[in-house]
Amino acid sequence: MNIDDRIERRLGYDAGAGVLVDLDAVSPVAHVESPIGRGPAFERLLDAFSPAFSGSLPPSTYVHGPKGSGKSAAVSALFDRLAAHSGPRRAIQTSTRAVEPTLPGFVYVDARRGSTRFRLYHTILSAIGDDPIPEHGIGTDELADELRESVRTGPDVVVAVDHANEPETPDATTVVDWLTDVSGHIAPVCLGRDPPEAIEWEPDASVAFEPYRRHVLVELLTSRCSTGLGRDAISHDQIREVGEWAEGDAHDALAAIAGAAISAEREGASTIRSADLDAGIEGVPKPGVALGRVLALSESRRRLLYELVSLPEDDRASVSAATETIASRPAVDLSASTVRRVLYELADAGLLDRVTVRQSGGKGRPPSRLVPRFPTLVFRELFDRPSWPA
């Protein structure tokens, strides 16, 4: 938050703006330009990439840590800054001549939105090239050839692939194979939750992220709330309560606060009340799934999840009741059997829990209901907004 924003808030320019001023500012899927409380982690990342500052290719690196520990925020922000510095730098004088080192290109790729080899190559080319890359009419091998030639004639490239090893994304070994097949002048950086010993890939370096310490998380939440919520919409004690409940997970903490603000807005309240904070916390399952995984699904699957979480409790009492009701909705052009199949696939992917309603003495699957494992209040609010991505 810049100084002008702070002055305007003191002058009361945001008066009457309501509880929720800017959802993105408190959204668990939105990152700020300068992440808070991750200074030591930035230094470890810069240490790993230090060869780049003298024009050399840095080592392959694995960045790991639990959900909500700031990996994506830190690496995406750092790569955005480093990409701005890529290109010729000042000359280094030697005994014979001046050498003009070049900082490698830095590209951040979210595997949730680019889980195929085609999409990975396309994203990299779009980032390092000047010409637009067509979405259609070009094959993966052609993209690989273009990327190979671009790296051969231009600077080396460091590619960070976030959210590897998730159910919907390739594992780190596959990503590295895709990159090294193109060129030995591409340094892979993979981000994941699994510890290094739990993955097959053996990187040259690794950087660990730990859960936020409680006081650091409270500082982060305070900063984000000062931008996203109305003045005095939430108290410091409430922020501390969320910080303690979240146990170092910034994703869950932000989802709870955003959910509380949404609850207050819907009730027409001017501040977040205890009931709103309870609703926000209850809307974030623990352990749960990062909302980013849900947002990266296809539009049809997001629609089914939206219809599911919007159902009254009685209509969610069983899978059969839920599928029949969802299939009857005008926005859903699928049969009940297809809806059921997709919902079970989402459950198998860990986005929903199948909870047994009652034990059955007969054969077959016991009756069950589907319980979301992601922040439902924030998901519904994002889905309802006109700016929702297709």
TAVENSUL-V476424 format. One record per backbone hydrogen bond with DSSP energy under -1.0 kcal/mol. CO is the residue of the C=O (numbers start at 1). NH is the residue of the N-H. Records with the same first field share a line. If there is no record, write none. Layout:
# TAVENSUL-V476424
CO = NH ; NH
This chain:
# TAVENSUL-V476424
2 = 6
3 = 7
4 = 8
5 = 9
6 = 10
7 = 11
8 = 13
12 = 15
14 = 17
19 = 230
23 = 26
27 = 30
38 = 42
39 = 43
40 = 44
41 = 45
42 = 46
43 = 47
44 = 48
45 = 49
49 = 52
50 = 53
51 = 54 ; 56
52 = 55
60 = 205
61 = 190
62 = 207
63 = 192
64 = 209
66 = 69
68 = 250
70 = 74
71 = 75
72 = 76
73 = 77
74 = 78
75 = 79
76 = 80
77 = 81
78 = 82
79 = 83
80 = 84
87 = 103
92 = 99
97 = 94
99 = 92
101 = 89
103 = 87
105 = 158
107 = 160
109 = 162
110 = 113
116 = 120
117 = 121
118 = 122
119 = 123
120 = 124
121 = 125
122 = 126
123 = 127
124 = 128
125 = 129
139 = 143
140 = 144
141 = 145
142 = 146
143 = 147
144 = 148
145 = 149
146 = 150
147 = 151
148 = 152
149 = 153
150 = 154
156 = 105
157 = 187
158 = 107
159 = 189
160 = 109
161 = 191
162 = 111
166 = 169
170 = 165
171 = 175
172 = 176
173 = 177
174 = 178
175 = 179
176 = 180
177 = 181
179 = 183
185 = 157
187 = 159
188 = 61
189 = 161
190 = 63
191 = 164
192 = 65
195 = 198
196 = 199
205 = 62
207 = 64
213 = 217
214 = 218
215 = 219
216 = 220
217 = 221
218 = 222
219 = 223
220 = 224
221 = 225
222 = 226
224 = 228
225 = 229
228 = 21 ; 22
230 = 233
233 = 272
235 = 239
236 = 240
237 = 241
238 = 242
239 = 243
240 = 244
241 = 245
242 = 246
246 = 249
248 = 212
249 = 253
250 = 254
251 = 255
252 = 256
253 = 257
254 = 258
255 = 259
256 = 260
257 = 261
258 = 262
259 = 263
260 = 264
261 = 265
262 = 266
263 = 267
264 = 269
265 = 268
273 = 277
274 = 278
275 = 279
276 = 280
277 = 281
278 = 282
279 = 283
281 = 284
283 = 376
290 = 293
291 = 295
292 = 296
294 = 297
298 = 302
299 = 303
300 = 304
301 = 305
302 = 306
303 = 307
304 = 308
305 = 309
306 = 310
308 = 311
313 = 316
314 = 317
318 = 322
319 = 323
320 = 324
321 = 325
322 = 326
323 = 327
324 = 328
326 = 329
329 = 332
335 = 339
336 = 340
337 = 341
338 = 342
339 = 343
340 = 344
341 = 345
342 = 346
343 = 347
344 = 348
345 = 349
346 = 351
347 = 350
351 = 373
353 = 371
355 = 369
367 = 357
368 = 319
369 = 355
371 = 353
373 = 289
375 = 379
376 = 380
377 = 381
378 = 382
379 = 383
380 = 384
385 = 388
